[in-house]
């Protein structure tokens, strides 16, 4: 086992993030997977865990959360690559003579983090930037979460009760999803119906204060459950789409719980076979550039899939994936990382998910 968790960088979590984005790419651009939704649910758990860990570190160290600085760091982390994606697409559409007012609105929905509601409530239809719905859910959650966490701290409620409250809220989201009468698109894109992964990840971050190794019995179970959880996360997208009744009612919550188990495993254990797998250089590298991969792959696919001189689906997948890796790598090393250093210099560090 590792020593007590002190919010250190854990390479295996990069590998898990890399695995999640590969699930999304395979779902969107290959015939293997029917849905990338479950890969996004892994992202949500990771994001909740990492961001909440940073917030807790600040709370423990200073007894406060500088909310304005938090928002500034988030926007500096996320907006540059998103702006590059949207402006690049606008330019490409203009050059090809395909620029429309609708697409300009699509770009506005993306950069204002409202795509989930526009698409979920059928206010508009997006093609090239629809995948930014998940970024919208995250940012809407983080508009509220630092304030809520600070409020919880000031109530004097014990950390154990705060953790239990978050886990309970995550379960409630799953129950609410079963009781509500929304259609599958609304459930898929709604903050209120698809934030259980963020809540579970945040709850795990609270639980990790003081070290997860103190939960000896749970850790023994986690050690053996995590590989099964990973297999389930990789197999479920083969059979279930976002519109499947199973996915809508139970799938998102199930994958959120499975992802929480895997994150717990990666944080607690340093030398298991699963952790070693997630520490493979290619997976870790993929995790580091996962934000760019997620942003760029969908526009690349939509623009090129009908233009490539082949009907072979796997050849199209390989071509678009390679191009996405190239663009994401350039974006990470020439744009995102320099801005991250600038951000860390003036605002302090924050998780990259």
C-alpha positions as CSV (number, residue, x, y, z in Angstrom):
1,X,0.0,0.0,0.0
2,X,1.0,3.6,-0.4
3,X,1.4,5.9,2.6
4,X,-1.4,8.2,3.7
5,X,-2.9,10.1,0.8
6,X,-1.6,13.6,0.7
7,X,-3.0,14.8,-2.6
8,X,0.2,13.7,-4.5
9,X,0.3,13.1,-8.2
10,X,-0.6,9.4,-9.0
11,X,0.5,8.2,-12.4
12,X,-2.1,5.4,-12.4
13,X,-4.9,8.0,-12.4
14,X,-3.4,9.4,-15.6
15,X,-3.5,5.9,-17.1
16,X,-7.1,5.5,-16.0
17,X,-8.0,8.8,-17.6
18,X,-6.2,7.6,-20.8
19,X,-8.3,4.4,-20.7
20,X,-11.5,6.5,-20.3
21,X,-10.7,8.7,-23.3
22,X,-9.9,5.7,-25.4
23,X,-13.3,4.2,-24.6
24,X,-14.8,7.5,-25.9
25,X,-12.7,7.5,-29.1
26,X,-13.6,3.8,-29.8
27,X,-17.3,4.6,-29.2
28,X,-17.4,7.7,-31.4
29,X,-15.1,6.5,-34.3
30,X,-15.2,2.7,-34.4
31,X,-17.7,-0.1,-34.7
32,X,-16.6,-1.7,-31.4
33,X,-18.5,0.3,-28.9
34,X,-22.1,1.5,-28.9
35,X,-21.6,4.3,-26.4
36,X,-18.9,6.6,-25.1
37,X,-21.1,7.6,-22.1
38,X,-19.5,5.2,-19.7
39,X,-16.0,6.6,-20.5
40,X,-17.4,10.0,-19.7
41,X,-18.7,8.7,-16.3
42,X,-15.1,7.6,-15.5
43,X,-14.0,11.2,-16.3
44,X,-16.7,12.5,-13.9
45,X,-15.5,10.4,-11.0
46,X,-11.9,11.3,-11.6
47,X,-12.7,15.0,-11.9
48,X,-14.8,15.0,-8.7
49,X,-12.0,13.2,-6.9
50,X,-9.1,15.4,-8.1
51,X,-10.8,18.8,-7.9
52,X,-12.2,18.1,-4.5
53,X,-8.8,16.9,-3.3
54,X,-7.3,20.3,-4.3
55,X,-10.1,22.2,-2.6
56,X,-9.7,20.1,0.6
57,X,-5.9,20.8,0.6
58,X,-6.7,24.5,0.4
59,X,-9.3,24.3,3.1
60,X,-6.9,22.3,5.4
61,X,-4.0,24.7,4.7
62,X,-5.8,28.1,4.9
63,X,-9.2,27.4,6.4
64,X,-10.8,29.0,3.3
65,X,-11.3,28.5,-0.4
66,X,-10.3,31.4,-2.7
67,X,-13.3,30.9,-4.9
68,X,-12.4,33.6,-7.4
69,X,-8.9,32.1,-7.8
70,X,-10.4,28.7,-8.2
71,X,-12.6,29.9,-11.1
72,X,-9.7,31.7,-12.7
73,X,-7.6,28.5,-12.6
74,X,-10.4,26.4,-14.1
75,X,-10.9,28.8,-17.0
76,X,-7.2,29.1,-17.7
77,X,-7.0,25.3,-17.7
78,X,-10.0,24.7,-20.0
79,X,-10.8,27.7,-22.1
80,X,-7.6,28.0,-24.3
81,X,-8.0,24.6,-25.9
82,X,-11.7,25.0,-26.2
83,X,-11.3,28.4,-27.9
84,X,-8.8,26.9,-30.3
85,X,-11.3,24.1,-31.1
86,X,-14.2,26.5,-31.8
87,X,-12.3,29.2,-33.6
88,X,-10.4,26.6,-35.7
89,X,-13.8,25.0,-36.7
90,X,-15.3,28.4,-37.5
91,X,-12.3,29.2,-39.7
92,X,-12.4,25.7,-41.4
93,X,-16.2,26.2,-42.0
94,X,-15.6,29.6,-43.5
95,X,-12.8,28.4,-45.8
96,X,-14.9,25.5,-47.0
97,X,-17.9,27.8,-47.6
98,X,-20.0,25.8,-45.0
99,X,-20.2,28.5,-42.2
100,X,-23.8,29.1,-41.1
101,X,-25.4,31.1,-38.3
102,X,-26.4,27.9,-36.7
103,X,-22.8,26.7,-36.4
104,X,-21.8,30.1,-34.9
105,X,-24.5,29.5,-32.3
106,X,-23.1,26.0,-31.7
107,X,-19.7,27.6,-31.0
108,X,-21.3,30.0,-28.5
109,X,-23.1,27.1,-26.7
110,X,-19.7,25.3,-26.4
111,X,-17.7,28.2,-25.0
112,X,-20.4,29.2,-22.6
113,X,-20.7,25.7,-21.2
114,X,-24.4,25.4,-22.0
115,X,-24.3,22.7,-24.6
116,X,-25.8,20.1,-22.2
117,X,-29.0,22.1,-21.8
118,X,-29.3,23.2,-25.5
119,X,-29.0,19.6,-26.6
120,X,-30.8,18.0,-23.7
121,X,-33.8,20.2,-23.9
122,X,-33.8,20.1,-27.8
123,X,-33.3,23.9,-28.0
124,X,-30.8,23.3,-30.9
125,X,-29.0,20.5,-32.6
126,X,-25.2,20.3,-32.6
127,X,-22.9,18.2,-34.8
128,X,-19.3,19.2,-34.4
129,X,-19.3,20.4,-30.8
130,X,-22.1,18.3,-29.2
131,X,-19.4,16.4,-27.1
132,X,-18.8,19.6,-25.0
133,X,-22.0,18.7,-23.1
134,X,-19.8,16.8,-20.6
135,X,-17.6,19.9,-20.1
136,X,-20.7,21.9,-19.5
137,X,-21.9,19.5,-16.7
138,X,-18.5,19.7,-15.0
139,X,-18.3,23.4,-15.0
140,X,-21.9,23.9,-13.9
141,X,-21.1,21.5,-11.0
142,X,-18.0,23.4,-10.1
143,X,-19.8,26.8,-10.1
144,X,-21.7,25.4,-7.1
145,X,-19.4,22.9,-5.4
146,X,-16.6,25.1,-3.9
147,X,-19.3,27.3,-2.3
148,X,-21.2,24.2,-1.0
149,X,-18.0,22.6,0.3
150,X,-17.0,25.8,2.1
151,X,-20.5,25.9,3.6
152,X,-20.3,22.3,4.8
153,X,-17.0,23.1,6.5
154,X,-18.5,26.1,8.3
155,X,-21.5,24.1,9.6
156,X,-19.1,22.1,11.7
157,X,-20.5,18.8,10.4
158,X,-17.9,16.0,10.8
159,X,-15.9,14.9,7.7
160,X,-17.5,11.4,8.0
161,X,-21.0,12.9,7.8
162,X,-20.0,15.1,4.9
163,X,-18.7,12.0,3.1
164,X,-21.9,10.1,3.8
165,X,-24.0,13.1,2.6
166,X,-22.2,13.2,-0.7
167,X,-22.5,9.4,-1.2
168,X,-26.2,9.7,-0.3
169,X,-26.7,12.5,-2.8
170,X,-25.0,10.4,-5.5
171,X,-27.4,7.6,-4.8
172,X,-30.3,10.0,-4.8
173,X,-29.4,11.2,-8.3
174,X,-29.7,7.6,-9.5
175,X,-33.1,7.2,-7.8
176,X,-34.3,10.5,-9.2
177,X,-33.2,9.3,-12.7
178,X,-35.5,6.3,-12.3
179,X,-38.4,8.3,-11.0
180,X,-38.4,11.2,-13.4
181,X,-40.2,11.1,-16.7
182,X,-37.6,12.9,-18.9
183,X,-36.5,11.4,-22.2
184,X,-33.1,9.7,-22.6
185,X,-31.5,12.8,-24.1
186,X,-32.6,15.0,-21.2
187,X,-31.3,12.5,-18.7
188,X,-28.0,12.0,-20.5
189,X,-27.3,15.8,-20.7
190,X,-28.8,17.1,-17.5
191,X,-26.7,18.3,-14.6
192,X,-29.3,17.1,-12.1
193,X,-29.6,13.7,-13.8
194,X,-26.0,12.9,-14.6
195,X,-23.8,14.3,-11.7
196,X,-23.6,11.2,-9.6
197,X,-20.1,10.4,-10.8
198,X,-18.9,13.9,-9.7
199,X,-20.6,13.4,-6.3
200,X,-19.1,9.9,-5.8
201,X,-15.6,11.2,-6.8
202,X,-15.9,14.1,-4.4
203,X,-17.1,11.9,-1.6
204,X,-14.0,9.6,-2.2
205,X,-11.8,12.7,-1.9
206,X,-13.3,13.5,1.5
207,X,-12.9,9.9,2.6
208,X,-9.3,9.9,1.6
209,X,-8.4,12.6,4.1
210,X,-6.2,10.9,6.6
211,X,-5.4,8.0,4.2
212,X,-7.6,5.3,2.8
213,X,-5.3,2.6,4.2
214,X,-7.2,2.9,7.6
215,X,-10.1,1.0,5.9
216,X,-8.3,-2.4,6.0
217,X,-11.4,-4.6,5.3
218,X,-12.7,-2.3,2.5
219,X,-9.2,-2.2,1.0
220,X,-9.0,-6.0,0.8
221,X,-12.3,-6.0,-1.1
222,X,-11.3,-3.1,-3.3
223,X,-8.1,-4.9,-4.3
224,X,-10.0,-7.7,-5.9
225,X,-13.1,-5.8,-7.0
226,X,-11.2,-3.2,-9.0
227,X,-10.0,-5.5,-11.9
228,X,-13.6,-6.8,-12.2
229,X,-14.8,-3.2,-12.3
230,X,-12.4,-2.3,-15.1
231,X,-13.5,-5.2,-17.1
232,X,-17.1,-4.2,-16.7
233,X,-16.4,-0.6,-17.7
234,X,-14.7,-1.9,-20.9
235,X,-17.4,-4.5,-21.7
236,X,-20.6,-2.5,-21.0
237,X,-20.2,-0.1,-23.9
238,X,-20.3,-3.0,-26.4
239,X,-23.9,-3.7,-25.5
240,X,-25.6,-0.6,-24.2
241,X,-26.2,2.8,-25.9
242,X,-27.2,6.1,-24.1
243,X,-30.8,5.3,-25.1
244,X,-30.8,1.8,-23.7
245,X,-33.3,1.5,-20.7
246,X,-30.5,-0.1,-18.7
247,X,-28.1,2.8,-19.3
248,X,-30.7,5.4,-18.5
249,X,-31.9,3.8,-15.3
250,X,-28.9,2.0,-13.9
251,X,-25.9,2.2,-16.2
252,X,-24.6,5.7,-15.3
253,X,-24.8,5.0,-11.6
254,X,-23.2,1.5,-12.0
255,X,-20.2,2.9,-13.9
256,X,-19.9,5.7,-11.4
257,X,-19.6,3.2,-8.6
258,X,-17.3,1.0,-10.6
259,X,-15.1,4.0,-11.4
260,X,-15.0,5.0,-7.7
261,X,-13.8,1.5,-6.8
262,X,-11.0,1.8,-9.5
263,X,-9.9,5.2,-8.3
264,X,-9.8,4.0,-4.7
265,X,-7.6,1.1,-5.8
266,X,-5.2,3.3,-7.7
267,X,-4.9,5.7,-4.7
268,X,-4.4,2.9,-2.1
269,X,-2.2,0.5,-3.9
270,X,1.2,1.1,-5.5
271,X,2.2,-2.2,-7.0
272,X,-0.8,-4.3,-8.1
273,X,-1.0,-5.6,-11.6
274,X,-3.9,-3.2,-12.3
275,X,-1.9,-0.2,-11.2
276,X,1.1,-1.4,-13.2
277,X,-1.1,-1.6,-16.3
278,X,-2.4,2.0,-15.7
279,X,1.2,3.1,-15.4
280,X,2.1,2.0,-18.9
281,X,3.7,5.0,-20.6
282,X,1.3,5.1,-23.5
283,X,-1.7,5.1,-21.2
284,X,-0.2,7.8,-18.9
285,X,0.7,9.9,-22.0
286,X,-2.8,9.5,-23.3
287,X,-4.2,10.6,-20.0
288,X,-2.0,13.7,-20.0
289,X,-3.3,14.8,-23.4
290,X,-6.8,13.4,-22.8
291,X,-8.5,16.9,-22.7
292,X,-7.2,17.7,-26.2
293,X,-8.0,14.2,-27.5
294,X,-11.5,14.6,-26.2
295,X,-12.0,18.1,-27.7
296,X,-10.4,17.4,-31.1
297,X,-11.4,13.9,-32.0
298,X,-15.1,14.6,-32.6
299,X,-14.7,17.5,-35.0
300,X,-11.9,15.6,-36.8
301,X,-14.2,12.6,-37.2
302,X,-17.2,14.6,-38.4
303,X,-15.2,16.6,-40.9
304,X,-13.1,13.7,-42.3
305,X,-15.3,10.5,-42.1
306,X,-17.1,11.3,-45.4
307,X,-14.0,12.8,-47.1
308,X,-11.5,10.0,-46.5
309,X,-10.9,7.9,-49.6
310,X,-11.8,4.6,-47.9
311,X,-14.9,2.9,-46.6
312,X,-13.0,0.7,-44.2
313,X,-14.2,1.7,-40.7
314,X,-11.1,0.7,-38.8
315,X,-8.8,2.5,-41.3
316,X,-10.9,5.7,-40.8
317,X,-10.7,5.2,-37.0
318,X,-6.9,4.8,-37.2
319,X,-6.5,7.9,-39.4
320,X,-8.7,10.1,-37.3
321,X,-7.2,8.8,-34.0
322,X,-3.6,9.5,-35.2
323,X,-4.6,13.0,-36.3
324,X,-6.3,13.6,-32.9
325,X,-3.1,12.4,-31.1
326,X,-1.0,14.8,-33.2
327,X,-3.2,17.8,-32.6
328,X,-3.7,17.0,-28.9
329,X,0.1,16.6,-28.4
330,X,0.8,19.9,-30.2
331,X,-1.9,21.6,-28.1
332,X,-0.6,20.2,-24.9
333,X,3.0,21.0,-25.3
334,X,2.7,24.4,-27.1
335,X,-0.4,25.8,-25.6
336,X,-1.9,24.0,-22.6
337,X,1.3,23.3,-20.7
338,X,2.8,26.8,-21.0
339,X,-0.5,28.3,-19.8
340,X,-0.6,25.8,-17.0
341,X,2.8,27.0,-15.9
342,X,1.6,30.6,-16.1
343,X,-1.5,29.6,-14.1
344,X,0.5,27.8,-11.5
345,X,2.8,30.8,-11.1
346,X,0.1,33.3,-10.4
347,X,-2.8,31.2,-9.1
348,X,-1.3,27.9,-7.7
349,X,-1.8,24.4,-9.1
350,X,-5.1,22.6,-9.7
351,X,-5.9,19.2,-11.1
352,X,-6.0,18.8,-14.8
353,X,-9.4,17.0,-15.0
